[in-house]
Amino acid sequence: MDEPPGGYVKFYHKSLKNPLFKRPSVWHYFQFCVLRAWWSDEPTSTAVSGEVVVLNKGEFVSTLRGDEKRTGLSIQQIRTSRRILEKSGNLTLKVTPNYTLINVVKYPEYQGRKTGIQHTNQHTANTRLTHGQHINKKVKKVKDGLIIKKGSQIGDFRGAKKGLSPEAQTFKKLLEERSKDENAQDQRS
């Protein structure tokens, strides 16, 4: 079975309130199941004991001994965890003589993958907000113009990348124009 390339899963802070969280072996096994489950919208197939098994999103093939090696839990802890997780509606199990097909119920809720476009758009939006916050902290508004607080420089607005961000460049141009206007007014007086 293929492993997700660099993907991740989401666990919400409200998980701390889940009664299963207080049962470490059950919670550990549940996290293991979420991490092992097939992640793609496209089904995949795997061979188990000469049988081809088709896996849909949120499913994986498991054996007690295999899970014992992968999780560090005893076979009895795995059996107990499976029973509790099935009873609580977190997993469904299809047991065969050679393997168990495990389905993580509501798997898409734990799937943390976003498309590249969504991730990029979110990152861009967050970056703009962050840059705006930094600029707002360094500038105070005065009647008809902007003044930089003492001790700050344009260089303070540089991001992790080389050069100035687009917002900082715009801000720098604005300051340069204001500075020229103020110098022209000072020379006239």
Beta strands, then each sheet from edge to edge (+ up, - down):
strand 1: 44-48
strand 2: 51-55
strand 3: 59-62
strand 4: 91-95
strand 5: 100-104
strand 6: 139-142
strand 7: 145-148
sheet 1: 1+ 2-
sheet 2: 3+ 5- 4+
sheet 3: 6+ 7-
end
